[in-house]
Amino acid sequence: MTEKVWKNAMIEELNTINRNNTWELTKLPASKKANDVKWIFKLKLKPNSEVEKHKARLVARGFMQKHGLYYFEVYAPVARLETMRLIIAITCGRNGPMYHLDVKSSFLNDALDEVVYVTQPHHVSKSKERKIWCIYYTRLSMD
């Protein structure tokens, strides 16, 4: 975390999160507990194994989950290969345009179900030390 490339990656992640209005700085209600956060670092490599990008992701640690309460639920929206082939075939058959996009960061938005409180990373301003982040998110279910 002392190298400039990793610091820049962390700043980029925090800026992305702020641009998407993911959280607000607030005081922790007495009846709530705050989850800790941690940084996940990853090198993105080019096909020839050269470093393309240093990526940092800030994730809330899930160790405060209660067994049986959203414990095994995972939601990952993906398109099936067959669906993609069908869309491409229809587009080509109608001589339609196709575009390629590289999504840097994506956020799912839906009606709010819960509020999650997380601590700030250790390197934040000391003047805001006592405050935590309030993150609004939706519980997504596979039912």
C-alpha positions in Angstrom: 0.0 0.0 0.0 3.0 2.3 0.1 3.7 2.1 -3.7 2.3 5.0 -5.7 0.6 2.7 -8.3 -1.4 1.0 -5.6 -2.3 4.3 -3.9 -3.5 5.6 -7.2 -5.6 2.4 -7.7 -7.2 2.9 -4.2 -8.0 6.6 -5.0 -9.6 5.6 -8.3 -11.8 3.1 -6.5 -12.9 5.6 -3.8 -13.6 8.2 -6.5 -15.8 5.7 -8.4 -17.7 4.8 -5.2 -18.2 8.5 -4.4 -19.4 9.3 -8.0 -22.1 6.6 -7.6 -23.3 7.9 -4.3 -22.8 4.5 -2.7 -22.5 5.8 0.9 -22.8 8.8 3.2 -20.6 9.6 6.2 -22.6 9.3 9.4 -22.5 8.3 13.1 -23.2 4.7 13.9 -26.6 4.2 15.6 -26.2 2.7 19.1 -28.2 -0.4 18.1 -26.1 -1.2 15.1 -22.7 -2.8 14.4 -20.3 -1.7 11.7 -18.7 -4.2 9.3 -15.0 -3.8 8.7 -13.7 -3.1 5.2 -10.6 -4.4 3.5 -8.7 -3.8 0.2 -8.4 -6.4 -2.4 -5.5 -5.9 -4.8 -5.2 -7.4 -8.3 -2.9 -7.1 -11.3 -4.6 -7.1 -14.6 -2.2 -8.6 -17.2 -2.0 -8.2 -21.0 -2.0 -11.4 -23.1 1.9 -11.3 -23.1 1.9 -11.2 -19.3 2.9 -7.5 -19.0 1.1 -5.5 -16.3 -1.9 -3.7 -17.9 -3.4 -2.2 -14.7 -3.2 -2.2 -10.9 -6.7 -2.7 -9.5 -7.9 -2.1 -6.0 -11.3 -2.9 -4.7 -12.8 -1.9 -1.3 -15.0 -4.7 0.0 -17.0 -5.0 3.2 -16.0 -8.0 5.2 -18.9 -10.4 5.7 -17.8 -12.0 9.0 -20.6 -10.4 10.9 -23.3 -12.4 9.0 -25.5 -14.6 11.0 -25.7 -18.2 9.8 -28.9 -18.9 7.9 -29.6 -15.2 7.2 -28.6 -14.4 3.6 -25.6 -16.7 4.3 -25.5 -18.7 1.1 -27.2 -16.2 -1.2 -25.1 -15.0 -4.2 -26.3 -12.9 -7.1 -24.2 -12.6 -10.2 -26.0 -11.3 -13.3 -24.5 -13.1 -16.3 -25.8 -13.7 -19.8 -25.7 -17.3 -21.0 -23.6 -18.0 -24.1 -26.6 -19.2 -26.0 -28.3 -15.8 -25.4 -25.4 -13.9 -26.6 -25.1 -16.0 -29.8 -28.8 -15.4 -30.5 -28.5 -11.6 -30.0 -25.4 -11.5 -32.3 -27.2 -13.7 -34.9 -30.3 -11.5 -35.0 -28.2 -8.3 -35.1 -26.1 -9.7 -38.0 -29.2 -11.0 -39.8 -30.7 -7.5 -39.8 -27.4 -5.7 -40.6 -27.6 -3.9 -37.2 -24.8 -2.1 -35.5 -22.8 -3.8 -32.7 -20.6 -2.1 -30.1 -18.1 -3.3 -27.6 -18.0 -1.6 -24.2 -15.4 -2.0 -21.4 -17.3 -1.5 -18.1 -14.9 -0.1 -15.5 -17.3 -0.3 -12.6 -20.9 -1.5 -12.3 -23.5 -0.9 -9.6 -26.8 -2.6 -9.2 -29.7 -0.4 -8.3 -33.1 -1.4 -6.9 -35.5 -0.6 -4.2 -33.8 -0.4 -0.8 -34.2 -3.2 1.7 -31.4 -2.7 4.2 -28.8 -0.3 5.5 -25.3 -1.5 6.1 -22.8 0.3 8.2 -19.0 -0.1 7.5 -15.9 1.4 8.9 -13.8 3.8 6.9 -10.4 2.5 5.6 -7.5 3.3 8.0 -6.0 6.0 5.8 -9.0 8.5 5.9 -8.8 11.9 7.4 -8.4 12.0 11.2 -11.1 14.7 11.5 -13.7 12.2 10.3 -12.3 9.3 12.4 -15.3 8.7 14.6 -17.8 8.5 11.7 -18.6 5.4 9.6 -20.1 4.9 6.2 -23.7 4.1 5.8 -24.2 2.0 2.6 -27.7 1.5 1.2 -28.1 -1.7 -0.7 -30.7 -4.3 -1.7 -30.9 -7.9 -0.7 -31.0 -9.7 -4.0 -32.5 -13.2 -3.9 -32.4 -16.1 -6.3 -36.0 -17.2 -5.3 
